[in-house]
């Protein structure tokens, strides 16, 4: 025990559970598509640490493996979105007669291809990226029957039967995950384009989308 107050496994479990909750709350407030995913990763690592501290070592490793599939899919998928936004922005810059001077133009209008506030409506323009990203996002949110559901459910089940306070914190963190994932999907793929770059975005080449499809299959079957 630590100073006779809390056992070491409990300390590990609480550290993981609180990390899962707070990192999830930070992900809420991010507008950069990759920062949302970065804080999401910290949150999911919190789930794994909480599981290990609770004695659910198999569930912790299971979540590590399934998380590897769908988070790799989401990070590469966000790269595809950024690539599409960049191309859309270059098209707009050329259309306005900036020619090769689009680098200076980018700084002028403050455009950031990673900022979700400039996105919107990309599901119609980047169909493949949208479908695979949706699969990864739903897995991250723990939606049945995707890989993320099984591993997260295993951790929550163990916490529910062994440590109710830890379970409550992790359940809130899981709810938070669904919220920030939903926010990201809506800001990126739904609604109307909020910038000319989003209106002119194109699907990424097969070199970028094929690995996403493979990871999407692993996310479903993992």
C-alpha positions as CSV (number, residue, x, y, z in Angstrom):
1,X,0.0,0.0,0.0
2,X,1.0,3.6,-0.5
3,X,1.4,5.4,2.9
4,X,-1.2,2.8,4.1
5,X,-3.9,4.7,2.2
6,X,-4.4,2.9,-1.1
7,X,-3.1,-0.3,-2.5
8,X,-0.7,-0.1,-5.5
9,X,-3.2,-1.8,-7.9
10,X,-5.9,0.5,-6.8
11,X,-3.7,3.5,-7.4
12,X,-2.9,2.3,-10.9
13,X,-6.6,1.7,-11.6
14,X,-7.6,5.1,-10.4
15,X,-4.8,6.8,-12.3
16,X,-6.0,5.0,-15.5
17,X,-9.7,5.8,-14.9
18,X,-9.2,9.5,-14.2
19,X,-6.8,9.8,-17.2
20,X,-9.5,8.2,-19.4
21,X,-12.1,10.7,-18.1
22,X,-10.0,13.9,-18.2
23,X,-8.3,13.2,-21.5
24,X,-11.8,12.6,-23.0
25,X,-13.0,16.0,-21.6
26,X,-9.9,17.7,-23.2
27,X,-10.7,16.0,-26.6
28,X,-14.1,17.8,-26.5
29,X,-12.6,21.2,-26.7
30,X,-10.1,20.6,-29.6
31,X,-10.8,21.8,-33.1
32,X,-7.7,20.2,-34.8
33,X,-8.8,16.9,-36.2
34,X,-5.6,15.2,-35.1
35,X,-5.6,16.7,-31.6
36,X,-9.0,15.2,-31.0
37,X,-7.5,11.8,-31.9
38,X,-4.3,12.4,-29.8
39,X,-6.3,13.1,-26.6
40,X,-8.6,10.2,-27.5
41,X,-5.5,8.0,-27.5
42,X,-4.5,9.2,-24.0
43,X,-8.0,8.5,-22.9
44,X,-8.0,4.9,-24.3
45,X,-4.6,4.3,-22.7
46,X,-6.3,5.3,-19.5
47,X,-8.8,2.5,-20.0
48,X,-6.0,0.0,-20.5
49,X,-4.1,1.1,-17.4
50,X,-7.4,1.0,-15.3
51,X,-8.0,-2.5,-16.6
52,X,-4.4,-3.6,-15.7
53,X,-4.8,-2.0,-12.2
54,X,-8.1,-3.8,-11.7
55,X,-6.5,-7.2,-12.6
56,X,-8.1,-7.5,-16.0
57,X,-4.8,-8.0,-17.8
58,X,-6.3,-9.9,-20.8
59,X,-8.9,-7.2,-21.3
60,X,-6.2,-4.6,-21.2
61,X,-4.1,-6.3,-23.9
62,X,-7.3,-7.0,-25.9
63,X,-8.2,-3.3,-25.9
64,X,-4.5,-2.4,-26.8
65,X,-4.8,-4.7,-29.9
66,X,-8.3,-3.6,-31.1
67,X,-7.4,0.1,-30.4
68,X,-4.3,-0.3,-32.6
69,X,-6.5,-1.2,-35.5
70,X,-9.1,1.5,-35.3
71,X,-6.8,4.3,-34.1
72,X,-4.4,3.6,-36.9
73,X,-7.4,3.8,-39.2
74,X,-8.5,7.1,-37.7
75,X,-5.1,8.8,-37.8
76,X,-4.5,7.7,-41.4
77,X,-8.1,8.7,-42.2
78,X,-7.5,12.1,-40.8
79,X,-4.5,12.4,-43.0
80,X,-6.7,11.6,-46.0
81,X,-9.1,14.3,-44.9
82,X,-6.3,16.8,-44.5
83,X,-4.9,15.8,-48.0
84,X,-8.3,16.4,-49.5
85,X,-8.7,19.8,-47.8
86,X,-5.2,20.8,-49.0
87,X,-6.0,19.9,-52.6
88,X,-9.3,21.8,-52.4
89,X,-7.5,24.9,-51.0
90,X,-4.9,24.8,-53.8
91,X,-7.7,24.6,-56.4
92,X,-9.4,27.6,-54.9
93,X,-6.1,29.5,-54.8
94,X,-5.4,28.7,-58.4
95,X,-8.9,29.7,-59.4
96,X,-8.4,33.1,-57.8
97,X,-5.3,33.6,-59.9
98,X,-2.7,33.1,-57.2
99,X,-0.8,30.6,-59.4
100,X,2.2,29.2,-57.6
101,X,1.8,31.9,-54.9
102,X,-0.7,29.8,-52.9
103,X,1.8,29.4,-50.1
104,X,1.6,33.1,-49.3
105,X,-2.2,33.0,-49.8
106,X,-2.6,30.2,-47.2
107,X,-0.9,32.4,-44.6
108,X,-3.1,35.4,-45.6
109,X,-6.5,33.8,-45.1
110,X,-5.4,31.9,-42.0
111,X,-6.6,28.6,-43.5
112,X,-5.6,25.4,-41.6
113,X,-6.4,22.1,-43.4
114,X,-6.5,20.3,-40.0
115,X,-9.0,22.7,-38.4
116,X,-12.5,21.0,-38.3
117,X,-14.1,24.5,-38.3
118,X,-13.1,24.8,-42.0
119,X,-14.6,21.4,-42.9
120,X,-18.1,20.1,-43.2
121,X,-20.0,18.2,-45.9
122,X,-17.0,16.0,-46.8
123,X,-19.0,12.7,-46.9
124,X,-20.2,13.5,-50.4
125,X,-16.8,14.5,-51.7
126,X,-14.6,11.9,-50.0
127,X,-16.9,8.8,-50.0
128,X,-14.3,6.1,-49.3
129,X,-12.6,8.1,-46.5
130,X,-16.0,8.9,-45.0
131,X,-17.1,5.2,-44.9
132,X,-13.8,3.8,-43.4
133,X,-13.5,6.8,-41.0
134,X,-17.1,6.2,-39.8
135,X,-16.2,2.5,-39.1
136,X,-13.2,3.5,-37.0
137,X,-15.1,6.2,-35.2
138,X,-17.9,3.9,-34.3
139,X,-15.4,1.3,-33.0
140,X,-13.7,3.9,-30.9
141,X,-17.1,4.9,-29.5
142,X,-17.7,1.2,-28.5
143,X,-20.6,0.5,-30.9
144,X,-21.7,-3.1,-31.3
145,X,-20.5,-5.3,-33.2
146,X,-17.2,-3.6,-34.0
147,X,-13.9,-4.6,-32.4
148,X,-13.9,-1.6,-30.0
149,X,-17.1,-2.7,-28.4
150,X,-15.8,-6.1,-27.3
151,X,-12.6,-4.9,-25.7
152,X,-14.2,-1.8,-24.0
153,X,-17.1,-3.9,-22.8
154,X,-14.7,-6.5,-21.2
155,X,-13.0,-3.7,-19.2
156,X,-16.3,-2.2,-18.1
157,X,-17.7,-5.6,-17.1
158,X,-14.6,-6.4,-15.0
159,X,-14.8,-3.0,-13.3
160,X,-18.5,-3.4,-12.6
161,X,-18.0,-6.7,-10.8
162,X,-14.8,-5.7,-9.0
163,X,-14.7,-2.0,-8.3
164,X,-17.9,0.0,-8.7
165,X,-16.4,3.5,-8.3
166,X,-13.8,2.8,-11.0
167,X,-16.7,1.5,-13.2
168,X,-18.6,4.7,-12.8
169,X,-15.6,6.8,-13.9
170,X,-14.9,4.6,-16.8
171,X,-18.6,4.5,-17.9
172,X,-18.6,8.3,-17.9
173,X,-15.3,8.3,-19.9
174,X,-16.9,5.9,-22.4
175,X,-19.9,8.2,-22.7
176,X,-17.5,11.1,-23.3
177,X,-15.8,9.1,-26.1
178,X,-19.1,8.8,-27.9
179,X,-19.7,12.5,-27.6
180,X,-16.4,13.8,-28.9
181,X,-16.4,11.2,-31.7
182,X,-19.9,12.3,-32.7
183,X,-18.8,16.0,-32.6
184,X,-15.8,15.2,-34.8
185,X,-17.9,13.3,-37.4
186,X,-20.5,16.0,-37.6
187,X,-18.0,18.8,-37.9
188,X,-15.9,17.0,-40.6
189,X,-18.4,15.0,-42.7
190,X,-21.9,16.4,-42.2
191,X,-23.7,19.7,-42.7
192,X,-22.6,22.2,-45.3
193,X,-19.0,23.0,-46.2
194,X,-17.8,25.9,-44.1
195,X,-14.9,26.9,-46.4
196,X,-14.3,26.9,-50.1
197,X,-11.5,24.3,-49.6
198,X,-14.1,21.9,-48.2
199,X,-16.4,22.5,-51.3
200,X,-13.5,21.6,-53.6
201,X,-12.0,18.7,-51.6
202,X,-11.3,15.5,-53.6
203,X,-11.0,11.9,-52.5
204,X,-7.5,10.8,-51.8
205,X,-5.7,8.5,-54.3
206,X,-5.9,4.6,-53.9
207,X,-2.4,4.6,-52.5
208,X,-3.9,6.3,-49.4
209,X,-7.3,4.8,-49.3
210,X,-6.4,1.1,-49.7
211,X,-4.6,0.8,-46.4
212,X,-7.6,2.5,-44.8
213,X,-9.9,-0.2,-46.2
214,X,-7.6,-3.0,-44.8
215,X,-7.6,-1.3,-41.4
216,X,-11.4,-1.0,-41.6
217,X,-11.8,-4.7,-42.2
218,X,-9.5,-5.4,-39.2
219,X,-11.6,-3.0,-37.2
220,X,-14.7,-5.0,-38.0
221,X,-13.2,-8.5,-37.6
222,X,-10.5,-7.7,-35.0
